[in-house]
């Protein structure tokens, strides 16, 4: 009798593990705000080296980001200043971001320009779906190419710290 219960338990455990594995493989199921992914609307992505697009989205947390495109690809810059992660949302002013709380300034790619900020702007990881597969922001936070993108998602759980100021 105990052998039957043990065998049934292992069978159910195996089925549960396989179900969890299959759930995680299907990338379309996990690209939801509840799972920490926020869709970046393709027709709102700016042209290369033009003014960024501000994005505010709610999921597990409220994400405030600036979507920036350069000739290498797309970046999602955290909208908070790096001075103690001040809650002030950085403002775009013609050619740079400015923190209304401390006055720190950052360039279009998030690099520190002036002010008290100890490092460059932090970046969110992006996932870009293409016909050839999924592209993801590197650990260094480099831009992701979006030439053949069918969908773009901001990952609120992966925040890449900006480079320390020299």
N, C-alpha and C positions, 0 to 999 in steps of 0.2 A: 504494500500500500504506500509506504513512504517513498519507494522508488518512483511510483507514478506521480506523486506530488512533486518530487524533486525534478523529474523530467519535464513536467508541465511548467514548473517555475522557470527552468532554464529556457524552455520554448518561448514563454511570454517575454522573458528578458531579452532574448535574441530578437524577437519581433519588434519590441520597443526600440532597441538600439537601431535596427534597420530603418524603422519609421523616422526616428530623429535624423539619421544620416540622410535619408531621402528628402526630408523637409529642408535641410540646410543646403543641399545641392541645388534646389530650384531657386535660382537667384531672383526671379520675379516675385516670389512670395515674400522675400525679406526686404525689398526696396519700398518700405512704407515708413511714414513718420513715426509710427509706434515702435518700429525696430531701429530708429535712429537715422533713417535715410530720408532726405528731402529732395524732391525732384527739382532740377534746374530747368526751367522751361526753355527749350531750344531756341524759339524765336525771340527770346529776351536776352540771349547772350550777346554782349557787345562786339563790335567789330574790333580787330586787332589794334591795340594802342589807343583806343578811344576811352571815354569816361566809363568807369565801372558801373555795374548795376547793383543796387542794394537789394538784399534779400532778407526778409524776416519770415521765419517759418516756425510753426509749433509742432513738436513731437514729444519726446520725453522731456526736453528742455526747449526754451525759446532760443532759436539760432538766429543770430544777426551776423550776416556776412556780406562781403563785397565780392561780386563775381567780376574777375578781371581776365581779359584775354590779351595775350601778346602774340608775336609771330611763332612762338614755340608751342602755344596751347593755352589751356585754361587754368586759372588759379581761383581758389575760394579763400579769401582773406578773412580772418576773424575780425569782426567789427569792433572789438574792445581794444582799448589802449593797453600796451604791455606794462604800464606803470601800475603795478599791483592789480592787473586785470580790471582796471577801472570800468565800471558799468557804463560809462559814457560811450555812446555810439560815435565812432569816428566819422567826420564829415569830409566829403570830397570837395575840394576848392580848386577849380581849374586845372592844376597840375600836381596836386598832392593831397594826402589825407591829413586832417588836423584833429587833434583831441580837444574838445571844448573844455575839458577839465584842467589839463596840465599844459596844453599848447604844443605838445610833441607833434612832429610832422614826419610823414612817411611818403615815399614815392609810390608810383602806380603799381610796382611789383611788391610793395610792402617793406622795402628797405628803409631803415631809419635815415632821416635827413637832419633833424634838429630836435632839441628838447630833452626832457628828463628820461625818456623811455630807455630802458637798459638793453633792449634788443629790437630786432625787426618785428613786424607784425606776425602773429601766429597764423597758421594756415590749417584749414580743414582738408581732409583727404577727399578726393573726388573719385567716383567710379563712372567710367564712360563705357556704355554698351555700344558695340559696333557689330557689323555683320560678321567680322572675323573673330569676335570674342570680347572679353572684358579687359579694359585698361584701368589702372589704378595709380593714384599719386604715389611717387616714390617716397621712401623714408626721409629723404632730404627735402621733400616738398616741391620738387620741380614741376613745371607746368605739364599738364596732360594733353596730348594731341586730341583734337576733336573733329578732324576732317570728315570722317565717316560716321560720326555719332548718330545713333538712333535714340539714345536717352542718356541723360547725365544726372547723377545723384550725388549730393553732398552727404558725407558720413559724419554725423555729429559726434560720434564716439571716438574718432581719430583726429586729434588736434596735434599738429606738428609745431613745436616751439620755434619761434623765430631765432635767427642767428644772433649770438651775443655781440654787442657793440664793441669795437676795438678801442 
